[in-house]
Amino acid sequence: MRRSIWAGRALSGLAVLFLLFDAVSHFVKPAPVAEAFARLGFPLDLGPALAVIVLVCTAFYVIPQTGALGAILLTGYFGGAVATHVRVRDPLFDTVFPIIFGMLVWAGVYLRDARLRALISIHRSDS
């Protein structure tokens, strides 16, 4: 039990570090971010708004009592990313990466939250 909690914290920590990096890059707007915004059809001035959205979702994710809600909100954020990449016909990895990352987010919260594990658990019958 203790191992799963620590594994969940480690996975969640990796996810949070990436999300914080993503948010900062939306505020700072280095050349690769500006190029990505242009390629995806987003005005660069939306960067700070997207950064605030991801920061709020991440804040919900790191608070133990609201971790599952944060994972749900981040899933919506990642879904928008997938739709955007599909719309511009990006390569497969660019399109699938938000899905993989969403799985990392959910694995982290699943392992660190016993209530969520109980809610999602599959009950076996002896019959």
VMD Tcl script that builds the backbone (N, CA, C; Angstrom):
set m [mol new atoms 381]
animate dup $m
set s [atomselect $m all]
$s set {name element resname resid chain x y z} {
  {N N MET 1 A 0.827 -1.199 0.000}
  {CA C MET 1 A 0.000 0.000 0.000}
  {C C MET 1 A 0.865 1.253 0.000}
  {N N ARG 2 A 1.854 1.276 0.867}
  {CA C ARG 2 A 2.749 2.429 0.954}
  {C C ARG 2 A 3.491 2.648 -0.355}
  {N N ARG 3 A 3.890 1.544 -0.998}
  {CA C ARG 3 A 4.602 1.643 -2.266}
  {C C ARG 3 A 3.750 2.287 -3.345}
  {N N SER 4 A 2.486 1.919 -3.390}
  {CA C SER 4 A 1.620 2.490 -4.421}
  {C C SER 4 A 1.440 3.992 -4.213}
  {N N ILE 5 A 1.339 4.415 -2.967}
  {CA C ILE 5 A 1.197 5.850 -2.692}
  {C C ILE 5 A 2.445 6.599 -3.154}
  {N N TRP 6 A 3.617 6.060 -2.847}
  {CA C TRP 6 A 4.864 6.723 -3.258}
  {C C TRP 6 A 5.038 6.670 -4.768}
  {N N ALA 7 A 4.644 5.569 -5.390}
  {CA C ALA 7 A 4.709 5.490 -6.850}
  {C C ALA 7 A 3.767 6.522 -7.472}
  {N N GLY 8 A 2.583 6.664 -6.896}
  {CA C GLY 8 A 1.631 7.665 -7.371}
  {C C GLY 8 A 2.163 9.075 -7.212}
  {N N ARG 9 A 2.806 9.334 -6.091}
  {CA C ARG 9 A 3.406 10.658 -5.879}
  {C C ARG 9 A 4.511 10.926 -6.896}
  {N N ALA 10 A 5.308 9.902 -7.186}
  {CA C ALA 10 A 6.392 10.068 -8.168}
  {C C ALA 10 A 5.819 10.349 -9.564}
  {N N LEU 11 A 4.828 9.566 -9.973}
  {CA C LEU 11 A 4.214 9.795 -11.282}
  {C C LEU 11 A 3.541 11.160 -11.341}
  {N N SER 12 A 2.827 11.503 -10.279}
  {CA C SER 12 A 2.163 12.809 -10.228}
  {C C SER 12 A 3.191 13.932 -10.250}
  {N N GLY 13 A 4.299 13.731 -9.541}
  {CA C GLY 13 A 5.354 14.745 -9.527}
  {C C GLY 13 A 5.925 14.982 -10.911}
  {N N LEU 14 A 6.160 13.909 -11.663}
  {CA C LEU 14 A 6.644 14.050 -13.041}
  {C C LEU 14 A 5.636 14.819 -13.895}
  {N N ALA 15 A 4.373 14.461 -13.740}
  {CA C ALA 15 A 3.332 15.144 -14.506}
  {C C ALA 15 A 3.277 16.619 -14.150}
  {N N VAL 16 A 3.339 16.929 -12.867}
  {CA C VAL 16 A 3.258 18.320 -12.419}
  {C C VAL 16 A 4.454 19.119 -12.932}
  {N N LEU 17 A 5.637 18.540 -12.891}
  {CA C LEU 17 A 6.816 19.249 -13.417}
  {C C LEU 17 A 6.639 19.595 -14.891}
  {N N PHE 18 A 6.146 18.645 -15.662}
  {CA C PHE 18 A 5.922 18.911 -17.081}
  {C C PHE 18 A 4.850 19.989 -17.270}
  {N N LEU 19 A 3.772 19.904 -16.503}
  {CA C LEU 19 A 2.689 20.886 -16.637}
  {C C LEU 19 A 3.148 22.285 -16.245}
  {N N LEU 20 A 3.987 22.380 -15.211}
  {CA C LEU 20 A 4.530 23.685 -14.822}
  {C C LEU 20 A 5.445 24.234 -15.918}
  {N N PHE 21 A 6.268 23.369 -16.495}
  {CA C PHE 21 A 7.129 23.779 -17.607}
  {C C PHE 21 A 6.279 24.277 -18.773}
  {N N ASP 22 A 5.203 23.551 -19.071}
  {CA C ASP 22 A 4.296 23.933 -20.147}
  {C C ASP 22 A 3.685 25.311 -19.875}
  {N N ALA 23 A 3.221 25.525 -18.646}
  {CA C ALA 23 A 2.599 26.799 -18.298}
  {C C ALA 23 A 3.604 27.950 -18.399}
  {N N VAL 24 A 4.792 27.753 -17.876}
  {CA C VAL 24 A 5.820 28.799 -17.949}
  {C C VAL 24 A 6.140 29.121 -19.406}
  {N N SER 25 A 6.228 28.097 -20.238}
  {CA C SER 25 A 6.536 28.342 -21.652}
  {C C SER 25 A 5.432 29.136 -22.342}
  {N N HIS 26 A 4.196 29.005 -21.860}
  {CA C HIS 26 A 3.100 29.781 -22.433}
  {C C HIS 26 A 3.159 31.239 -21.999}
  {N N PHE 27 A 3.757 31.507 -20.853}
  {CA C PHE 27 A 3.958 32.891 -20.420}
  {C C PHE 27 A 5.174 33.518 -21.111}
  {N N VAL 28 A 6.273 32.763 -21.187}
  {CA C VAL 28 A 7.536 33.278 -21.723}
  {C C VAL 28 A 7.522 33.329 -23.255}
  {N N LYS 29 A 6.878 32.365 -23.872}
  {CA C LYS 29 A 6.705 32.271 -25.329}
  {C C LYS 29 A 8.033 32.237 -26.099}
  {N N PRO 30 A 8.885 31.248 -25.816}
  {CA C PRO 30 A 10.109 31.132 -26.620}
  {C C PRO 30 A 9.752 30.794 -28.073}
  {N N ALA 31 A 10.723 30.889 -28.954}
  {CA C ALA 31 A 10.491 30.683 -30.390}
  {C C ALA 31 A 9.768 29.369 -30.712}
  {N N PRO 32 A 10.163 28.219 -30.108}
  {CA C PRO 32 A 9.442 26.980 -30.445}
  {C C PRO 32 A 7.955 27.033 -30.068}
  {N N VAL 33 A 7.634 27.706 -28.975}
  {CA C VAL 33 A 6.227 27.832 -28.570}
  {C C VAL 33 A 5.490 28.739 -29.543}
  {N N ALA 34 A 6.114 29.850 -29.921}
  {CA C ALA 34 A 5.489 30.760 -30.884}
  {C C ALA 34 A 5.251 30.049 -32.213}
  {N N GLU 35 A 6.218 29.253 -32.643}
  {CA C GLU 35 A 6.065 28.502 -33.892}
  {C C GLU 35 A 4.945 27.473 -33.789}
  {N N ALA 36 A 4.859 26.803 -32.635}
  {CA C ALA 36 A 3.794 25.806 -32.442}
  {C C ALA 36 A 2.424 26.467 -32.444}
  {N N PHE 37 A 2.304 27.605 -31.778}
  {CA C PHE 37 A 1.028 28.322 -31.765}
  {C C PHE 37 A 0.612 28.672 -33.195}
  {N N ALA 38 A 1.558 29.189 -33.983}
  {CA C ALA 38 A 1.245 29.566 -35.366}
  {C C ALA 38 A 0.843 28.338 -36.178}
  {N N ARG 39 A 1.588 27.246 -36.038}
  {CA C ARG 39 A 1.305 26.016 -36.793}
  {C C ARG 39 A -0.061 25.439 -36.436}
  {N N LEU 40 A -0.432 25.563 -35.148}
  {CA C LEU 40 A -1.706 25.003 -34.685}
  {C C LEU 40 A -2.878 25.959 -34.890}
  {N N GLY 41 A -2.588 27.178 -35.318}
  {CA C GLY 41 A -3.653 28.138 -35.601}
  {C C GLY 41 A -4.155 28.897 -34.392}
  {N N PHE 42 A -3.341 28.981 -33.339}
  {CA C PHE 42 A -3.715 29.728 -32.139}
  {C C PHE 42 A -2.983 31.063 -32.112}
  {N N PRO 43 A -3.686 32.143 -31.795}
  {CA C PRO 43 A -2.987 33.420 -31.620}
  {C C PRO 43 A -2.057 33.337 -30.405}
  {N N LEU 44 A -0.880 33.907 -30.532}
  {CA C LEU 44 A 0.118 33.828 -29.468}
  {C C LEU 44 A -0.354 34.509 -28.187}
  {N N ASP 45 A -1.236 35.476 -28.307}
  {CA C ASP 45 A -1.710 36.177 -27.104}
  {C C ASP 45 A -2.640 35.319 -26.247}
  {N N LEU 46 A -3.006 34.118 -26.713}
  {CA C LEU 46 A -3.784 33.181 -25.892}
  {C C LEU 46 A -2.899 32.380 -24.943}
  {N N GLY 47 A -1.585 32.473 -25.114}
  {CA C GLY 47 A -0.651 31.728 -24.275}
  {C C GLY 47 A -0.892 31.899 -22.783}
  {N N PRO 48 A -0.949 33.135 -22.292}
  {CA C PRO 48 A -1.176 33.311 -20.846}
  {C C PRO 48 A -2.505 32.719 -20.362}
  {N N ALA 49 A -3.548 32.822 -21.159}
  {CA C ALA 49 A -4.839 32.249 -20.758}
  {C C ALA 49 A -4.740 30.732 -20.653}
  {N N LEU 50 A -4.079 30.102 -21.616}
  {CA C LEU 50 A -3.884 28.649 -21.556}
  {C C LEU 50 A -3.015 28.269 -20.363}
  {N N ALA 51 A -2.020 29.108 -20.064}
  {CA C ALA 51 A -1.152 28.843 -18.912}
  {C C ALA 51 A -1.953 28.890 -17.617}
  {N N VAL 52 A -2.834 29.870 -17.478}
  {CA C VAL 52 A -3.653 29.964 -16.268}
  {C C VAL 52 A -4.574 28.748 -16.159}
  {N N ILE 53 A -5.152 28.327 -17.275}
  {CA C ILE 53 A -6.031 27.154 -17.261}
  {C C ILE 53 A -5.272 25.922 -16.771}
  {N N VAL 54 A -4.093 25.684 -17.336}
  {CA C VAL 54 A -3.338 24.495 -16.937}
  {C C VAL 54 A -2.859 24.621 -15.491}
  {N N LEU 55 A -2.533 25.819 -15.035}
  {CA C LEU 55 A -2.109 26.000 -13.638}
  {C C LEU 55 A -3.257 25.739 -12.667}
  {N N VAL 56 A -4.449 26.197 -12.991}
  {CA C VAL 56 A -5.611 25.957 -12.123}
  {C C VAL 56 A -5.932 24.456 -12.083}
  {N N CYS 57 A -5.940 23.817 -13.240}
  {CA C CYS 57 A -6.194 22.368 -13.282}
  {C C CYS 57 A -5.132 21.605 -12.495}
  {N N THR 58 A -3.874 22.017 -12.629}
  {CA C THR 58 A -2.777 21.368 -11.917}
  {C C THR 58 A -2.897 21.588 -10.422}
  {N N ALA 59 A -3.327 22.778 -10.010}
  {CA C ALA 59 A -3.519 23.040 -8.580}
  {C C ALA 59 A -4.557 22.087 -7.993}
  {N N PHE 60 A -5.665 21.898 -8.700}
  {CA C PHE 60 A -6.660 20.929 -8.240}
  {C C PHE 60 A -6.058 19.527 -8.166}
  {N N TYR 61 A -5.203 19.194 -9.133}
  {CA C TYR 61 A -4.598 17.866 -9.207}
  {C C TYR 61 A -3.668 17.589 -8.028}
  {N N VAL 62 A -2.902 18.582 -7.587}
  {CA C VAL 62 A -1.918 18.325 -6.526}
  {C C VAL 62 A -2.535 18.298 -5.130}
  {N N ILE 63 A -3.693 18.883 -4.957}
  {CA C ILE 63 A -4.357 18.865 -3.645}
  {C C ILE 63 A -5.013 17.488 -3.468}
  {N N PRO 64 A -4.635 16.748 -2.431}
  {CA C PRO 64 A -5.154 15.380 -2.292}
  {C C PRO 64 A -6.683 15.280 -2.341}
  {N N GLN 65 A -7.386 16.197 -1.708}
  {CA C GLN 65 A -8.849 16.117 -1.666}
  {C C GLN 65 A -9.505 16.384 -3.023}
  {N N THR 66 A -8.791 17.073 -3.924}
  {CA C THR 66 A -9.367 17.404 -5.233}
  {C C THR 66 A -8.565 16.802 -6.389}
  {N N GLY 67 A -7.707 15.831 -6.085}
  {CA C GLY 67 A -6.851 15.233 -7.105}
  {C C GLY 67 A -7.617 14.630 -8.269}
  {N N ALA 68 A -8.695 13.915 -7.984}
  {CA C ALA 68 A -9.479 13.289 -9.059}
  {C C ALA 68 A -10.149 14.356 -9.927}
  {N N LEU 69 A -10.656 15.415 -9.294}
  {CA C LEU 69 A -11.236 16.517 -10.065}
  {C C LEU 69 A -10.178 17.148 -10.965}
  {N N GLY 70 A -8.974 17.340 -10.430}
  {CA C GLY 70 A -7.885 17.877 -11.237}
  {C C GLY 70 A -7.564 16.980 -12.416}
  {N N ALA 71 A -7.574 15.669 -12.194}
  {CA C ALA 71 A -7.318 14.724 -13.290}
  {C C ALA 71 A -8.410 14.825 -14.354}
  {N N ILE 72 A -9.647 14.999 -13.933}
  {CA C ILE 72 A -10.756 15.160 -14.887}
  {C C ILE 72 A -10.561 16.435 -15.702}
  {N N LEU 73 A -10.226 17.538 -15.030}
  {CA C LEU 73 A -10.010 18.807 -15.730}
  {C C LEU 73 A -8.830 18.715 -16.698}
  {N N LEU 74 A -7.747 18.089 -16.259}
  {CA C LEU 74 A -6.591 17.921 -17.146}
  {C C LEU 74 A -6.920 17.022 -18.333}
  {N N THR 75 A -7.785 16.037 -18.126}
  {CA C THR 75 A -8.214 15.179 -19.227}
  {C C THR 75 A -8.915 16.010 -20.301}
  {N N GLY 76 A -9.735 16.953 -19.875}
  {CA C GLY 76 A -10.382 17.858 -20.833}
  {C C GLY 76 A -9.363 18.703 -21.585}
  {N N TYR 77 A -8.377 19.213 -20.867}
  {CA C TYR 77 A -7.307 20.010 -21.474}
  {C C TYR 77 A -6.557 19.175 -22.519}
  {N N PHE 78 A -6.212 17.940 -22.147}
  {CA C PHE 78 A -5.499 17.059 -23.076}
  {C C PHE 78 A -6.379 16.673 -24.265}
  {N N GLY 79 A -7.665 16.520 -24.025}
  {CA C GLY 79 A -8.584 16.216 -25.126}
  {C C GLY 79 A -8.596 17.327 -26.159}
  {N N GLY 80 A -8.550 18.563 -25.684}
  {CA C GLY 80 A -8.462 19.699 -26.610}
  {C C GLY 80 A -7.173 19.660 -27.402}
  {N N ALA 81 A -6.092 19.258 -26.749}
  {CA C ALA 81 A -4.806 19.146 -27.446}
  {C C ALA 81 A -4.874 18.076 -28.532}
  {N N VAL 82 A -5.479 16.940 -28.208}
  {CA C VAL 82 A -5.608 15.865 -29.203}
  {C C VAL 82 A -6.430 16.358 -30.395}
  {N N ALA 83 A -7.553 17.007 -30.117}
  {CA C ALA 83 A -8.406 17.501 -31.202}
  {C C ALA 83 A -7.661 18.500 -32.078}
  {N N THR 84 A -6.871 19.355 -31.461}
  {CA C THR 84 A -6.099 20.339 -32.212}
  {C C THR 84 A -5.084 19.656 -33.116}
  {N N HIS 85 A -4.381 18.671 -32.593}
  {CA C HIS 85 A -3.377 17.970 -33.399}
  {C C HIS 85 A -4.027 17.173 -34.536}
  {N N VAL 86 A -5.181 16.599 -34.283}
  {CA C VAL 86 A -5.895 15.884 -35.342}
  {C C VAL 86 A -6.326 16.868 -36.424}
  {N N ARG 87 A -6.820 18.028 -36.005}
  {CA C ARG 87 A -7.317 19.032 -36.955}
  {C C ARG 87 A -6.245 19.489 -37.935}
  {N N VAL 88 A -5.001 19.650 -37.444}
  {CA C VAL 88 A -3.925 20.108 -38.336}
  {C C VAL 88 A -3.153 18.940 -38.947}
  {N N ARG 89 A -3.630 17.731 -38.690}
  {CA C ARG 89 A -3.020 16.510 -39.239}
  {C C ARG 89 A -1.548 16.379 -38.844}
  {N N ASP 90 A -1.284 16.588 -37.564}
  {CA C ASP 90 A 0.066 16.426 -37.032}
  {C C ASP 90 A 0.483 14.961 -37.070}
  {N N PRO 91 A 1.792 14.706 -36.935}
  {CA C PRO 91 A 2.259 13.310 -36.876}
  {C C PRO 91 A 1.626 12.564 -35.702}
  {N N LEU 92 A 1.625 11.249 -35.808}
  {CA C LEU 92 A 0.973 10.395 -34.816}
  {C C LEU 92 A 1.469 10.664 -33.401}
  {N N PHE 93 A 2.778 10.788 -33.207}
  {CA C PHE 93 A 3.292 10.981 -31.850}
  {C C PHE 93 A 2.750 12.263 -31.234}
  {N N ASP 94 A 2.729 13.354 -31.997}
  {CA C ASP 94 A 2.208 14.625 -31.471}
  {C C ASP 94 A 0.747 14.494 -31.065}
  {N N THR 95 A 0.010 13.692 -31.800}
  {CA C THR 95 A -1.415 13.508 -31.520}
  {C C THR 95 A -1.640 12.593 -30.324}
  {N N VAL 96 A -0.829 11.561 -30.186}
  {CA C VAL 96 A -1.015 10.569 -29.133}
  {C C VAL 96 A -0.370 10.999 -27.805}
  {N N PHE 97 A 0.633 11.883 -27.858}
  {CA C PHE 97 A 1.338 12.277 -26.637}
  {C C PHE 97 A 0.393 12.782 -25.536}
  {N N PRO 98 A -0.588 13.647 -25.836}
  {CA C PRO 98 A -1.493 14.072 -24.756}
  {C C PRO 98 A -2.293 12.910 -24.156}
  {N N ILE 99 A -2.575 11.895 -24.942}
  {CA C ILE 99 A -3.288 10.723 -24.425}
  {C C ILE 99 A -2.390 9.963 -23.458}
  {N N ILE 100 A -1.149 9.754 -23.864}
  {CA C ILE 100 A -0.188 9.068 -22.995}
  {C C ILE 100 A 0.014 9.868 -21.713}
  {N N PHE 101 A 0.121 11.169 -21.856}
  {CA C PHE 101 A 0.319 12.015 -20.684}
  {C C PHE 101 A -0.902 11.978 -19.762}
  {N N GLY 102 A -2.085 11.934 -20.349}
  {CA C GLY 102 A -3.301 11.802 -19.545}
  {C C GLY 102 A -3.311 10.496 -18.769}
  {N N MET 103 A -2.802 9.437 -19.380}
  {CA C MET 103 A -2.708 8.154 -18.681}
  {C C MET 103 A -1.738 8.255 -17.502}
  {N N LEU 104 A -0.644 8.997 -17.681}
  {CA C LEU 104 A 0.305 9.223 -16.587}
  {C C LEU 104 A -0.363 9.979 -15.440}
  {N N VAL 105 A -1.123 11.007 -15.773}
  {CA C VAL 105 A -1.841 11.790 -14.758}
  {C C VAL 105 A -2.804 10.890 -13.982}
  {N N TRP 106 A -3.577 10.084 -14.710}
  {CA C TRP 106 A -4.541 9.210 -14.041}
  {C C TRP 106 A -3.858 8.114 -13.230}
  {N N ALA 107 A -2.763 7.565 -13.737}
  {CA C ALA 107 A -2.031 6.545 -12.974}
  {C C ALA 107 A -1.527 7.141 -11.666}
  {N N GLY 108 A -1.023 8.366 -11.724}
  {CA C GLY 108 A -0.536 9.017 -10.510}
  {C C GLY 108 A -1.620 9.213 -9.471}
  {N N VAL 109 A -2.749 9.753 -9.879}
  {CA C VAL 109 A -3.823 10.005 -8.910}
  {C C VAL 109 A -4.452 8.690 -8.441}
  {N N TYR 110 A -4.534 7.708 -9.317}
  {CA C TYR 110 A -5.083 6.393 -8.941}
  {C C TYR 110 A -4.230 5.745 -7.854}
  {N N LEU 111 A -2.925 5.794 -8.020}
  {CA C LEU 111 A -2.038 5.151 -7.056}
  {C C LEU 111 A -1.955 5.899 -5.730}
  {N N ARG 112 A -2.172 7.208 -5.738}
  {CA C ARG 112 A -2.035 7.957 -4.486}
  {C C ARG 112 A -3.360 8.186 -3.760}
  {N N ASP 113 A -4.475 7.797 -4.354}
  {CA C ASP 113 A -5.777 8.050 -3.734}
  {C C ASP 113 A -6.550 6.739 -3.551}
  {N N ALA 114 A -6.598 6.266 -2.311}
  {CA C ALA 114 A -7.284 5.000 -2.014}
  {C C ALA 114 A -8.778 5.083 -2.336}
  {N N ARG 115 A -9.381 6.254 -2.162}
  {CA C ARG 115 A -10.813 6.403 -2.464}
  {C C ARG 115 A -11.081 6.176 -3.946}
  {N N LEU 116 A -10.194 6.695 -4.777}
  {CA C LEU 116 A -10.345 6.507 -6.218}
  {C C LEU 116 A -10.128 5.050 -6.599}
  {N N ARG 117 A -9.142 4.412 -5.979}
  {CA C ARG 117 A -8.915 2.990 -6.242}
  {C C ARG 117 A -10.137 2.174 -5.859}
  {N N ALA 118 A -10.760 2.492 -4.725}
  {CA C ALA 118 A -11.963 1.769 -4.290}
  {C C ALA 118 A -13.124 2.016 -5.254}
  {N N LEU 119 A -13.231 3.219 -5.761}
  {CA C LEU 119 A -14.311 3.558 -6.668}
  {C C LEU 119 A -14.165 2.833 -7.999}
  {N N ILE 120 A -12.940 2.712 -8.475}
  {CA C ILE 120 A -12.690 2.128 -9.796}
  {C C ILE 120 A -12.453 0.630 -9.742}
  {N N SER 121 A -12.226 0.084 -8.564}
  {CA C SER 121 A -11.819 -1.326 -8.449}
  {C C SER 121 A -12.817 -2.262 -9.132}
  {N N ILE 122 A -12.233 -3.306 -9.661}
  {CA C ILE 122 A -13.045 -4.350 -10.316}
  {C C ILE 122 A -13.227 -5.465 -9.286}
  {N N HIS 123 A -14.461 -5.748 -8.982}
  {CA C HIS 123 A -14.751 -6.778 -7.984}
  {C C HIS 123 A -14.834 -8.137 -8.666}
  {N N ARG 124 A -14.109 -9.080 -8.114}
  {CA C ARG 124 A -14.144 -10.452 -8.628}
  {C C ARG 124 A -15.151 -11.260 -7.825}
  {N N SER 125 A -15.826 -12.120 -8.531}
  {CA C SER 125 A -16.718 -13.026 -7.810}
  {C C SER 125 A -16.093 -14.415 -7.818}
  {N N ASP 126 A -16.398 -15.184 -6.818}
  {CA C ASP 126 A -15.838 -16.529 -6.710}
  {C C ASP 126 A -16.637 -17.547 -7.519}
  {N N SER 127 A -17.688 -17.122 -8.182}
  {CA C SER 127 A -18.508 -18.085 -8.911}
  {C C SER 127 A -17.966 -18.387 -10.269}
}
mol reanalyze $m
mol bondsrecalc $m
mol representation Tube
mol addrep $m
